[in-house]
């Protein structure tokens, strides 16, 4: 594709920026796990960025990396791969409200 999926545009935002914005509205903390070429991803906004040292082990290793960086008092988690930017805001809101 010539660019990381996280930086692809979706309705005027990058996939990553859109997901961070949506999750930040409903979650006390947003953790972004970076895999291959983490230096290519600009870091900003209200998210905490961590690097998966073994992205070649797949999505499960990224999930495990993110879980390892969570606060101990978290009541639950919401997880999505970065290439699911079209997820609806209402879906994130509904799932988050069910966790509460």
C-alpha positions as CSV (number, residue, x, y, z in Angstrom):
1,X,0.0,0.0,0.0
2,X,3.0,2.3,0.4
3,X,2.0,3.6,3.8
4,X,1.1,2.0,7.2
5,X,-2.6,1.1,7.5
6,X,-2.8,3.3,10.6
7,X,-2.1,6.4,8.4
8,X,-4.7,5.7,5.7
9,X,-7.4,8.3,5.4
10,X,-11.0,7.6,6.4
11,X,-13.5,10.5,6.0
12,X,-10.8,13.2,6.7
13,X,-9.0,11.4,9.5
14,X,-6.3,8.7,9.6
15,X,-7.6,5.3,10.7
16,X,-5.5,5.7,13.9
17,X,-6.7,9.2,14.7
18,X,-10.3,8.2,14.2
19,X,-10.0,5.2,16.5
20,X,-8.2,7.1,19.2
21,X,-10.9,9.8,19.1
22,X,-13.7,7.4,19.3
23,X,-12.2,5.3,22.1
24,X,-11.1,8.3,24.1
25,X,-14.7,9.5,24.3
26,X,-15.6,6.3,26.2
27,X,-12.5,4.9,27.8
28,X,-10.4,6.2,30.6
29,X,-7.2,5.3,28.8
30,X,-6.3,4.6,25.2
31,X,-3.3,2.4,24.5
32,X,-1.9,2.2,21.0
33,X,0.3,-0.8,20.3
34,X,2.7,-0.2,17.5
35,X,4.1,-3.1,15.5
36,X,6.2,-3.1,12.3
37,X,8.0,0.2,11.7
38,X,6.8,2.0,14.8
39,X,8.9,5.1,13.9
40,X,6.6,5.7,10.9
41,X,3.6,6.4,13.2
42,X,3.3,10.0,14.4
43,X,2.4,10.1,18.1
44,X,0.0,12.5,19.4
45,X,-3.4,13.0,21.0
46,X,-4.5,11.5,24.2
47,X,-3.2,8.0,23.7
48,X,-0.3,6.2,25.3
49,X,1.9,4.4,22.8
50,X,3.8,1.2,23.4
51,X,5.9,-0.9,21.0
52,X,5.3,-4.6,20.5
53,X,8.8,-6.0,20.4
54,X,7.7,-9.0,18.4
55,X,5.0,-8.0,15.9
56,X,6.0,-10.9,13.7
57,X,4.1,-13.1,16.3
58,X,0.8,-11.6,15.1
59,X,-2.1,-9.7,16.6
60,X,-2.3,-11.8,19.7
61,X,1.2,-10.6,20.7
62,X,0.0,-7.0,20.2
63,X,-3.0,-7.6,22.4
64,X,-0.8,-9.2,25.1
65,X,1.6,-6.2,24.9
66,X,-1.3,-3.8,25.3
67,X,-2.7,-5.7,28.2
68,X,0.7,-5.7,29.9
69,X,0.6,-1.9,29.9
70,X,-2.9,-1.4,31.3
71,X,-3.6,0.0,34.7
72,X,-4.4,-2.6,37.3
73,X,-7.8,-1.0,38.1
74,X,-9.3,-1.3,34.6
75,X,-12.8,-2.7,34.6
76,X,-12.6,-4.0,31.0
77,X,-11.0,-3.5,27.6
78,X,-12.1,-2.6,24.1
79,X,-9.7,-3.8,21.4
80,X,-9.7,-3.3,17.7
81,X,-7.1,-3.8,15.0
82,X,-6.2,-0.4,13.4
83,X,-7.6,-1.5,10.0
84,X,-11.2,-1.5,11.3
85,X,-11.6,2.3,11.1
86,X,-15.1,2.0,9.6
87,X,-16.4,0.8,13.0
88,X,-19.4,3.0,13.9
89,X,-19.1,5.4,16.8
90,X,-22.4,4.1,18.1
91,X,-20.9,0.6,18.3
92,X,-18.0,1.7,20.5
93,X,-20.4,3.7,22.7
94,X,-22.7,0.7,23.1
95,X,-20.0,-1.8,23.9
96,X,-18.4,0.7,26.4
97,X,-21.7,1.3,28.1
98,X,-22.3,-2.4,28.5
99,X,-18.9,-2.8,30.2
100,X,-19.8,0.0,32.6
